[in-house]
Amino acid sequence: MSVLVEKRGAVGWIVFNQPEKKNAINDAMWRAIPAAMAEFDRDAEVRCIAFRGAGSEAFAAGADISEFENVRSDRGAVAEYDDLLDRVLHSIQDSLKPSLAMIHGYCLGGGVEIALACDLRYCGQSAQFGIPAAKLGLGYNIEGHKRLLETVGHARAREIMFLGRRYDAGEALAMSLVHRVLPDAELERYVDGVIETLCKNAPLAIANSKTILEQYVKSAGAPDTARMRAAIERCAKSADYIEGRRAFMEKRKPRFTGK
Ligand code: COA
């Protein structure tokens, strides 16, 4: 299987595993992601979801170009492919559990799409980023532009898309494409720490923030205030909110259950 799906403790890992092609994402790999996300969403033990590429040469060097002739050629096929991509990326973005991308090496095209659908992005210093659609003559999809725009802003989104060039980790940090750059050898340890925090923090409070933030970046329509209020109320009534207050007063670490 070219996507490895593995639960390790409270973390659901999704690993792109096609190292001979720099972890390029083929059709079967794209299709495996919504199922993996649904499994992790259902599993109450899973508190966060993490993406990475197998090995340290690449997160993912984009979609598998060798398949474009078949799955991404005429108009109908392109639309079908973009629908699949929307399903994949929304399965990540719409999850109420926090997600992150741990990026070693190349993160190109579809790799950037996955990373931008995640909540958090951390990379090693030798990581390289780019969306080479203009070099391939590819009409990049609608929501991919939207996520890029929201993350890096108009000016940078235009340069990234028009030039199709690659950016190093420092440049990616400067344009907020990643949250932090670590020395390559320290990336995994740092991400483990982030994951530990995500897993220990109150799940409903994180889900509340995800719900509200997603309402402001959704593709169409006004923010659903009732839905946002309901998420806040769920937190207000939760056992975790009681636990959080008590733990603070008792000067101990809280134990959150997501209830
Ligand atoms: N789709 C299919 N195959 C890919 C691929 C992709 N996106 N990215 C890399 N590969 C394959 C290469 O064709 C090569 O296959 P081969 O061994 O059969 O020749 C193999 O992976 C190794 O890549 P190679 O190009 O030899 O490695 P490199 O270190 O010189 O360069 C990259 C690495 C990632 C810079 C280069 O492979 C590349 O530009 N890939 C395409 C990236 C891209 O345009 N992605 C966007 C797609 S939307």
Residues whose N, C-alpha, C, O or C-beta is under 5 A from the ligand:
A	BS01	COA	E20 K21 K22 A24 A61 G62 A63 D64 I65 S66 Y106 L108 G109 G110 P132
